[in-house]
Amino acid sequence: MGLRVKTKLALIIISILILTAVDLKTKNLAELKLKAQPGITVIDGFWEFEYVENRNIAFSLGSQIPSNLKQYIIIGIGIAALGFLGWFAYKSPKTKLTLISIMLISAGAFGNLIDRIRNGYVVDFIHWYYKGFDWPVFNVADIYVTIGMIFLIIEFLFSPHYRENSTVKKS
């Protein structure tokens, strides 16, 4: 492994650790300031900070899993997702957008995994709503994963690196 590759890998790992630390710090602040308190309105009728302990996966997925197994299954899924991201980072074209996507998704997955292992749940605290629309409460790690997935979809759709690899050659 060349020096340039090692430097890039080190920067990605450091970035993941910094982003994860930011996520965990915001969750800690939410717990300190919001737990057992009424929500704090940021924009009336649209946005508030509200403390929620999420024991399921995003959008309440996993609510049907028996509670004695749920924690192990969700942690297993998180570890598998991080393993897949590592494999994908190794195998995928090393474009900037792909690496940023992997970095964001990994930081989000890692932050929520740490939360789940440490607490048995993920702390969510950002709540958006408007009239009859009520978005599920989320956190900074969820923002990382969402932005990373959007970037990855853009990369898959528009990057020649992925289009060339997915084209079937006719004989």
C-alpha positions as CSV (number, residue, x, y, z in Angstrom):
1,M,0.0,0.0,0.0
2,G,1.5,3.3,-1.1
3,L,2.0,6.4,1.0
4,R,-0.7,8.2,-0.8
5,V,-3.3,5.4,-0.2
6,K,-2.3,5.2,3.4
7,T,-2.7,9.0,3.8
8,K,-6.1,8.9,2.2
9,L,-7.2,6.0,4.4
10,A,-6.0,7.8,7.5
11,L,-7.9,10.9,6.5
12,I,-11.1,8.9,6.0
13,I,-10.7,7.1,9.3
14,I,-10.0,10.4,11.1
15,S,-13.0,12.0,9.4
16,I,-15.2,9.2,10.4
17,L,-14.0,9.4,14.0
18,I,-14.5,13.2,14.1
19,L,-18.0,13.0,12.6
20,T,-18.9,10.2,15.0
21,A,-17.7,12.3,18.0
22,V,-19.8,15.2,16.8
23,D,-22.9,12.9,16.6
24,L,-22.2,11.5,20.1
25,K,-21.7,14.9,21.5
26,T,-25.0,16.2,20.1
27,K,-26.8,13.2,21.5
28,N,-25.2,13.8,24.9
29,L,-26.3,17.4,24.9
30,A,-29.8,16.3,23.9
31,E,-29.9,14.0,26.9
32,L,-28.6,16.6,29.3
33,K,-30.9,19.4,28.1
34,L,-34.0,17.6,26.8
35,K,-34.5,14.4,28.7
36,A,-37.7,14.6,30.9
37,Q,-38.3,18.2,29.6
38,P,-40.8,19.5,27.1
39,G,-39.6,20.0,23.6
40,I,-37.8,23.2,22.6
41,T,-39.3,25.0,19.7
42,V,-36.9,26.2,17.1
43,I,-39.4,27.3,14.4
44,D,-43.0,27.3,15.5
45,G,-45.1,24.8,13.6
46,F,-42.1,23.2,11.9
47,W,-39.1,22.3,14.0
48,E,-38.4,21.4,17.6
49,F,-35.8,19.6,19.7
50,E,-37.4,16.7,21.5
51,Y,-35.7,13.8,23.4
52,V,-36.6,10.3,22.2
53,E,-35.1,7.0,23.0
54,N,-35.4,4.9,19.8
55,R,-35.2,1.2,20.5
56,N,-36.1,0.3,16.9
57,I,-34.4,0.8,13.5
58,A,-35.2,3.9,11.4
59,F,-38.9,4.6,11.0
60,S,-39.8,2.1,13.7
61,L,-38.6,-0.8,11.7
62,G,-38.0,-3.7,14.0
63,S,-40.9,-3.0,16.3
64,Q,-42.2,-6.5,15.5
65,I,-38.9,-8.2,16.6
66,P,-39.2,-9.9,20.1
67,S,-37.6,-7.5,22.6
68,N,-35.3,-10.2,24.0
69,L,-33.7,-10.5,20.5
70,K,-34.1,-7.0,19.1
71,Q,-31.0,-5.5,20.6
72,Y,-28.7,-8.3,19.3
73,I,-30.3,-8.3,15.8
74,I,-30.0,-4.5,15.5
75,I,-26.4,-4.5,16.7
76,G,-25.6,-7.4,14.3
77,I,-27.1,-5.4,11.4
78,G,-25.0,-2.4,12.4
79,I,-21.8,-4.4,12.5
80,A,-22.7,-6.1,9.2
81,A,-23.4,-2.7,7.6
82,L,-20.0,-1.3,8.7
83,G,-18.3,-4.5,7.3
84,F,-20.1,-4.0,4.0
85,L,-19.1,-0.4,3.9
86,G,-15.5,-1.4,4.4
87,W,-15.7,-4.0,1.7
88,F,-17.5,-1.5,-0.6
89,A,-14.8,1.2,0.1
90,Y,-12.1,-1.4,-0.9
91,K,-13.9,-2.6,-4.1
92,S,-15.6,0.6,-5.4
93,P,-14.1,3.2,-7.7
94,K,-12.2,5.6,-5.4
95,T,-14.0,8.8,-6.6
96,K,-14.2,11.7,-4.1
97,L,-18.0,11.5,-3.9
98,T,-17.9,7.7,-3.3
99,L,-15.4,8.1,-0.5
100,I,-17.3,11.0,1.1
101,S,-20.5,8.9,0.9
102,I,-18.9,6.0,2.5
103,M,-17.3,8.3,5.2
104,L,-20.7,9.9,6.0
105,I,-22.7,6.6,6.1
106,S,-20.0,4.9,8.2
107,A,-19.9,7.8,10.7
108,G,-23.7,7.7,11.0
109,A,-23.8,3.9,11.4
110,F,-20.9,3.9,13.9
111,G,-22.5,6.7,16.0
112,N,-25.8,4.9,16.2
113,L,-24.1,1.6,16.9
114,I,-22.1,3.0,19.8
115,D,-25.3,4.5,21.2
116,R,-27.1,1.2,20.9
117,I,-24.3,-0.8,22.5
118,R,-23.8,1.7,25.3
119,N,-27.5,2.6,26.0
120,G,-29.6,-0.1,24.4
121,Y,-31.2,2.6,22.3
122,V,-30.4,5.5,20.0
123,V,-31.0,9.1,21.2
124,D,-33.0,11.0,18.7
125,F,-33.8,14.7,19.2
126,I,-34.6,16.6,15.9
127,H,-38.3,16.7,15.2
128,W,-39.7,18.2,12.0
129,Y,-43.4,18.6,11.4
130,Y,-45.8,20.7,9.4
131,K,-49.6,20.7,9.7
132,G,-50.5,17.1,9.2
133,F,-47.0,15.9,8.3
134,D,-44.9,14.6,11.2
135,W,-41.5,13.3,10.3
136,P,-40.0,10.7,12.7
137,V,-37.6,12.2,15.3
138,F,-34.0,11.8,14.2
139,N,-30.4,12.7,15.0
140,V,-27.1,13.9,13.5
141,A,-26.0,10.3,12.6
142,D,-29.2,9.9,10.6
143,I,-28.4,13.1,8.7
144,Y,-25.0,11.7,7.8
145,V,-26.5,8.5,6.5
146,T,-29.1,10.3,4.5
147,I,-26.7,12.7,2.9
148,G,-24.2,9.9,2.2
149,M,-26.9,7.8,0.6
150,I,-28.0,10.8,-1.6
151,F,-24.4,11.3,-2.7
152,L,-24.0,7.6,-3.4
153,I,-27.2,7.5,-5.5
154,I,-26.0,10.5,-7.5
155,E,-22.7,8.8,-8.0
156,F,-24.3,5.6,-9.1
157,L,-26.6,7.4,-11.6
158,F,-24.2,9.9,-13.1
159,S,-20.6,8.8,-12.6
160,P,-19.0,7.1,-15.6
161,H,-17.1,4.9,-13.2
162,Y,-20.3,3.1,-12.2
163,R,-22.0,3.2,-15.6
164,E,-19.0,1.6,-17.4
165,N,-18.9,-1.2,-14.8
166,S,-22.7,-1.9,-15.1
167,T,-23.0,-1.9,-18.9
168,V,-23.5,-5.4,-20.3
169,K,-21.3,-6.0,-23.4
170,K,-23.1,-7.7,-26.2
171,S,-21.2,-10.3,-28.3
